[in-house]
Amino acid sequence: MNHRQAVQAVAKRFPDLTQHQVEDILAVLVEVWSGALAKSEEVVIRDFGTLGIEVQELRSSGVIRMRSDAPDKLKRLYFRFRPSPGMRSLVERKVKEQA
């Protein structure tokens, strides 16, 4: 599902909202969630799952060498999605039906 399909699906569920209004709402949600993730906060969406970012600081060793004048340490970001139990079972059930 792409952005346009999501907007159309939500607009069908809420006939009193225009597609432009739905698009604005989705844009605000993405902005709010992105801001939370940028602060290393988790975003919990009930009945869907948890979005999070894990930051790993790398130490210089082997191939990775840090310059002595480097202001920041090397960091690696891991983007995580953990589905809720209900979402996981729903997806697993749908995959079994398709097989």
C-alpha positions in Angstrom: 0.0 0.0 0.0 1.4 3.4 -1.0 0.6 6.9 0.4 -2.2 7.6 -2.1 -3.9 4.2 -1.4 -3.8 4.8 2.3 -5.3 8.3 1.9 -8.1 6.9 -0.2 -8.8 4.0 2.2 -9.0 6.3 5.2 -11.2 8.9 3.3 -13.6 6.1 2.4 -14.0 5.3 6.1 -14.6 8.9 7.0 -16.9 10.3 4.3 -17.2 13.7 6.0 -13.4 14.3 5.5 -11.9 15.2 2.1 -8.8 13.3 0.8 -6.9 16.5 1.3 -7.8 16.7 5.0 -6.9 13.0 5.4 -3.6 13.6 3.7 -2.9 16.5 6.1 -3.8 14.3 9.1 -1.4 11.6 8.0 1.3 14.2 7.4 1.0 15.4 10.9 1.1 11.9 12.3 4.3 11.2 10.4 5.8 14.5 11.6 4.9 13.7 15.2 6.2 10.1 15.1 9.4 11.2 13.3 10.1 13.8 16.0 9.6 11.2 18.7 11.9 8.7 17.0 14.5 11.4 16.5 14.5 11.9 20.2 15.1 8.1 20.6 11.5 7.7 22.0 9.4 4.6 21.1 6.2 5.1 19.1 3.5 2.7 20.3 0.6 2.3 18.0 -2.1 0.4 19.7 -3.1 -2.9 18.0 -0.4 -2.3 15.4 3.1 -2.4 17.0 6.0 -0.4 18.3 8.5 1.6 16.3 11.8 2.4 17.7 15.4 3.3 17.0 18.4 1.7 18.8 21.7 3.6 18.7 24.9 1.6 18.9 28.1 3.5 19.6 31.0 1.9 17.7 34.5 1.6 19.2 37.5 2.0 17.1 39.2 -1.3 16.5 40.4 -3.3 13.6 39.2 -1.7 10.4 37.3 1.1 12.1 39.6 3.9 13.3 38.6 7.2 14.7 40.6 10.2 14.2 41.8 11.7 17.4 40.3 15.1 16.5 36.9 13.7 15.6 34.2 15.4 17.8 31.6 12.6 17.7 31.9 8.9 18.2 30.8 6.6 15.4 27.2 5.5 15.8 25.0 2.9 14.0 21.3 3.3 13.9 18.9 0.3 14.0 15.3 0.9 13.0 13.0 -1.6 14.7 9.4 -2.6 14.3 7.8 -5.0 16.8 4.3 -6.0 15.8 1.6 -6.3 18.5 0.5 -9.8 19.3 -2.8 -9.2 17.6 -1.1 -7.9 14.4 1.4 -10.8 14.4 -1.4 -13.4 14.6 -3.5 -11.6 12.0 -0.6 -11.5 9.5 0.4 -15.1 10.2 -3.2 -16.3 9.7 -3.5 -14.4 6.4 -0.2 -15.8 5.1 -1.4 -19.3 5.9 -4.6 -18.7 4.0 -2.7 -17.6 1.0 -0.4 -20.7 1.0 
